């Protein structure tokens, strides 16, 4: 399986808070993002479906 590197910038405080929350669940932030993207890719659904209206 080929892999693709994704980089993003996020506020340091948000990253630190996320790290703490995910650590309590036995995850890293990177691992949580990977789970999120895998779930979206495998199901074809996003938790953001129907949350935003498409612009015409």
N, CA, C and O of each residue as an XYZ file, in Angstrom:
224
protein
N       0.846     -1.175      0.000
C       0.000      0.000      0.000
C       0.894      1.241      0.000
O       1.754      1.393      0.867
N       0.689      2.107     -0.958
C       1.429      3.367     -1.000
C       0.845      4.322      0.024
O      -0.364      4.351      0.253
N       1.711      5.091      0.627
C       1.263      6.066      1.612
C       1.570      7.467      1.131
O       2.486      7.677      0.337
N       0.799      8.423      1.617
C       0.954      9.820      1.264
C       1.135     10.630      2.542
O       0.385     10.454      3.502
N       2.120     11.508      2.556
C       2.381     12.367      3.704
C       1.448     13.569      3.665
O       1.317     14.227      2.633
N       0.804     13.850      4.787
C      -0.046     15.035      4.928
C       0.558     15.894      6.019
O       0.851     15.406      7.111
N       0.745     17.164      5.728
C       1.238     18.102      6.726
C       0.203     19.206      6.912
O      -0.436     19.632      5.950
N       0.041     19.662      8.138
C      -0.853     20.777      8.382
C      -0.324     21.616      9.525
O       0.448     21.155     10.366
N      -0.757     22.845      9.528
C      -0.386     23.751     10.608
C      -1.604     23.952     11.489
O      -2.718     24.144     11.003
N      -1.371     23.904     12.795
C      -2.447     24.062     13.759
C      -1.905     24.853     14.941
O      -0.726     24.749     15.278
N      -2.757     25.631     15.557
C      -2.362     26.408     16.725
C      -1.752     25.474     17.781
O      -2.277     24.391     18.039
N      -0.659     25.899     18.376
C       0.054     25.055     19.339
C      -0.818     24.664     20.525
O      -0.756     23.526     20.991
N      -1.631     25.596     21.019
C      -2.488     25.301     22.165
C      -3.532     24.232     21.815
O      -3.795     23.326     22.605
N      -4.114     24.351     20.632
C      -5.093     23.352     20.184
C      -4.427     21.987     20.048
O      -4.995     20.976     20.461
N      -3.236     21.950     19.476
C      -2.500     20.683     19.314
C      -2.221     20.057     20.668
O      -2.422     18.856     20.846
N      -1.757     20.857     21.634
C      -1.450     20.327     22.965
C      -2.689     19.784     23.659
O      -2.639     18.726     24.286
N      -3.799     20.502     23.551
C      -5.053     20.037     24.160
C      -5.528     18.742     23.504
O      -5.981     17.819     24.182
N      -5.419     18.687     22.179
C      -5.812     17.470     21.459
C      -4.942     16.294     21.859
O      -5.442     15.189     22.069
N      -3.636     16.528     21.967
C      -2.707     15.471     22.396
C      -3.138     14.888     23.736
O      -3.146     13.670     23.913
N      -3.495     15.753     24.676
C      -3.906     15.294     26.018
C      -5.174     14.445     25.949
O      -5.253     13.386     26.572
N      -6.145     14.905     25.205
C      -7.417     14.181     25.099
C      -7.211     12.824     24.441
O      -7.699     11.813     24.947
N      -6.494     12.786     23.318
C      -6.281     11.526     22.620
C      -5.411     10.576     23.439
O      -5.618      9.364     23.388
N      -4.456     11.090     24.183
C      -3.598     10.244     25.021
C      -4.433      9.486     26.051
O      -4.136      8.332     26.361
N      -5.472     10.123     26.579
C      -6.359      9.456     27.542
C      -7.107      8.295     26.901
O      -7.568      7.383     27.587
N      -7.223      8.339     25.573
C      -7.916      7.290     24.832
C      -6.935      6.287     24.219
O      -7.335      5.382     23.486
N      -5.650      6.460     24.526
C      -4.636      5.551     24.008
C      -4.233      5.855     22.569
O      -3.694      4.993     21.876
N      -4.493      7.072     22.128
C      -4.182      7.472     20.754
C      -3.208      8.637     20.748
O      -3.057      9.349     21.740
N      -2.555      8.815     19.618
C      -1.843     10.060     19.370
C      -2.758     10.909     18.487
O      -3.711     10.400     17.897
N      -2.465     12.183     18.403
C      -3.242     13.035     17.504
C      -3.094     12.545     16.071
O      -4.067     12.500     15.318
N      -1.885     12.181     15.702
C      -1.657     11.662     14.347
C      -2.469     10.394     14.100
O      -3.049     10.218     13.029
N      -2.506      9.518     15.095
C      -3.286      8.288     14.976
C      -4.772      8.571     14.858
O      -5.470      7.915     14.084
N      -5.262      9.541     15.618
C      -6.679      9.904     15.565
C      -7.045     10.456     14.190
O      -8.112     10.147     13.660
N      -6.168     11.269     13.616
C      -6.411     11.805     12.273
C      -6.428     10.669     11.253
O      -7.250     10.665     10.337
N      -5.529      9.718     11.411
C      -5.484      8.573     10.496
C      -6.762      7.742     10.610
O      -7.298      7.300      9.593
N      -7.257      7.524     11.827
C      -8.516      6.793     12.022
C      -9.663      7.550     11.353
O     -10.488      6.951     10.664
N      -9.712      8.857     11.556
C     -10.751      9.697     10.965
C     -10.754      9.566      9.440
O     -11.790      9.277      8.841
N      -9.602      9.777      8.820
C      -9.528      9.725      7.359
C      -9.821      8.323      6.826
O     -10.450      8.181      5.777
N      -9.373      7.292      7.534
C      -9.646      5.912      7.129
C     -11.141      5.630      7.163
O     -11.681      5.016      6.243
N     -11.807      6.074      8.216
C     -13.251      5.858      8.347
C     -14.012      6.563      7.227
O     -14.926      5.986      6.637
N     -13.642      7.798      6.934
C     -14.295      8.541      5.851
C     -14.049      7.841      4.514
O     -14.973      7.660      3.721
N     -12.802      7.451      4.273
C     -12.475      6.775      3.018
C     -13.173      5.442      2.859
O     -13.606      5.103      1.757
N     -13.293      4.679      3.930
C     -13.909      3.356      3.856
C     -15.425      3.405      3.766
O     -16.030      2.552      3.117
N     -16.050      4.384      4.404
C     -17.512      4.440      4.429
C     -18.096      5.363      3.367
O     -19.245      5.197      2.957
N     -17.307      6.335      2.921
C     -17.824      7.323      1.979
C     -18.637      8.404      2.652
O     -19.261      9.228      1.984
N     -18.632      8.403      3.978
C     -19.390      9.396      4.733
C     -18.446     10.217      5.602
O     -17.418      9.730      6.074
N     -18.821     11.464      5.797
C     -18.066     12.377      6.637
C     -18.953     12.851      7.783
O     -20.160     12.998      7.597
N     -18.387     13.091      8.962
C     -19.202     13.645     10.041
C     -19.691     15.056      9.713
O     -20.519     15.617     10.431
N     -19.175     15.618      8.631
C     -19.585     16.959      8.216
C     -20.708     16.928      7.178
O     -21.191     17.977      6.752
N     -21.130     15.706      6.766
C     -22.239     15.599      5.823
C     -23.450     16.329      6.396
O     -23.774     16.188      7.576
N     -24.101     17.095      5.562
C     -25.301     17.847      5.913
C     -25.072     18.931      6.962
O     -26.028     19.543      7.437
N     -23.824     19.173      7.323
C     -23.537     20.217      8.287
C     -23.390     21.566      7.591
O     -23.795     22.601      8.120
N     -22.808     21.535      6.409
C     -22.600     22.762      5.636
C     -23.424     22.672      4.362
O     -23.541     21.602      3.765
N     -23.979     23.769      3.957
C     -24.733     23.803      2.705
C     -23.790     24.118      1.562
O     -22.960     25.020      1.676
N     -23.904     23.386      0.456
C     -23.040     23.704     -0.689
C     -23.380     25.080     -1.252
O     -24.541     25.488     -1.283
N     -22.355     25.774     -1.689
C     -22.570     27.081     -2.301
C     -23.001     26.888     -3.742
O     -22.457     26.044     -4.454
N     -23.962     27.661     -4.162
C     -24.438     27.580     -5.566
C     -23.609     28.444     -6.458
O     -23.855     28.506     -7.662
